[in-house]
Amino acid sequence: MNRVTTDGVVEYVPQDVQSLLAEGRILLIDVREPDEYARERIPGALLYPLSTFDAAHLPGDGARAVVFHCAAGGRSLTAARLRKATGQPAAHMAGGIAAWKSLGLPTVS
């Protein structure tokens, strides 16, 4: 179930992100650093590290919503806020990959 933060960012729980990914409705963007991504990642997630992030130049096909994720939710919320500041819809996954893994959802190592 998603909720909207006070600044207009949509926040998804991992189960919803998994369903939306399976349905092809979102583009999941991992904003962690390359070494974190190399160690373990969510299948289908694209890497765009927050340290080199440019919210105005993200991939997108228009048909899928962009959802950010990170290790625990802090960096992905920052990325979503940066995207929201460009006037585009913004969403992130609460709890990051840690919450994803705590539910036993699949990762690639």
N, C-alpha and C positions, 0 to 999 in steps of 0.2 A: 504494500500500500504506500502510495507516495504522499508527501505533504509539501507545502510551499513555505519556505523560510520567510522571515519578515522582510527580507530584501528581494523577494521574488524569485529565488532559486528553487527549482523543484528538487526534492530529495527523495531518492528511491531506496528501498531496502534491497538487499542482495537477491532475494527470491524474485522480486519483480524484474530486476535487471536480467537475471537468468532467463526468465520467460520472454522478455522483450527481445533479448539477443536471439533466442531460439526462433522467434517469429520474424526476425529480420527487421524489426521496427526501430532499432537504435544502432548508433555507431558508438562503441565503447572506447574511450580514450584514456589510457593509463598515463598519468602525469608524474609518475615516479622517475627516478634516474635510471639510465641504461643498465647499470649493474644490478639494480633491484629487479628490473624487468627480465634480465637474462637468467637470474636465479629462479624466478617463479612468476608466472603471469596467468591471467584469465584467458582461456581460449577465445580468440577473435578480437582481443583488445589491441588497439594500435598504440604505439609509444610516441608521446609528445611531452617530454620532460618540462615540468614547470620552470626549471632554471633557464630554459631557452624558449619559453612559451610565447607565442604571439597569437592572441585570441582572434585577430582579424584574418589570420592565414591558417585556418584549419581545414582538413578535408571534409567534404560533405557532398552528398548527392541530392540534398533537398528532400528526399523521401524519408530519410531516417533522422530521428532526433539525436543530438549529441549528448552523451552522458559521460562525465568524467569520473575516474576513480583513482585512488592512491593506496597508501599502506593502511591508513586509519580514518581518513575522511577530511583531514585538515587541508591538505594541498588541493584535493579535488574541489572542495568548497571555494577555495581561493580562485582556482581556474574558472569555475562556473561564474563567480562574481565578475571576473575579468571579461568573460564572454558576455555576460549580461550588460556590462558597461558599453559594449559595442552595439547594443540594441538588438541582440540576437537572443533567442530562447536559451536558457541555461539550466542544466541539471547535473546532479552528482549522486554517487552511491554512498549512502551513510555507512560508516564503519570500515570502508575500504576493503582491500583484499583480506585483511584479518577477519572481518565479519563474514566475508564470503567463505573462507576456509573453515571458520568455526561451525558453519552449517553443513560442512562436508561437500560443498560444491566443487566442481572439478577445476584443477589448475594444470598448467604445463610447467614442468621443471627442466 
